[in-house]
Amino acid sequence: MFKSLYVGNLPFDVVEKEIRDMFATYGRVNSVKLIMDRETGKFRGYAFVEMEREDAFTALEELNGAEFGGRILRINEAHDNRSPQGNRRREW
């Protein structure tokens, strides 16, 4: 089963391959989605990475607070805020 991670405080010049390579150290990356501003088309500084559950947990533990491109990464379990349960803490 896949797990989605929020990856924040990314450098604004990062590219998808850099994020994919960083997370691939911990397992197979299913997808990487860089979030762009709708009006300007510029990268907003965060992304979502989808990986196998166990690999995602390891990546979160290892990379949260790590330095990348001169910035300290903030990584959390991603939540779907559109669902009624979006604000509840989910178990791994």
CORHUDA-V241690 format. One line per field, one symbol per residue. burial: 1 if it has 16 or more other ideal C-beta (glycine too) atoms within 10 Angstrom, else 0. A space follows every 10 residues. Layout:
burial->???
This chain:
burial->0011111101 0001000010 0111011010 0101000000 0010101011 1100111111 0010000100 0010100100 0000000000 00
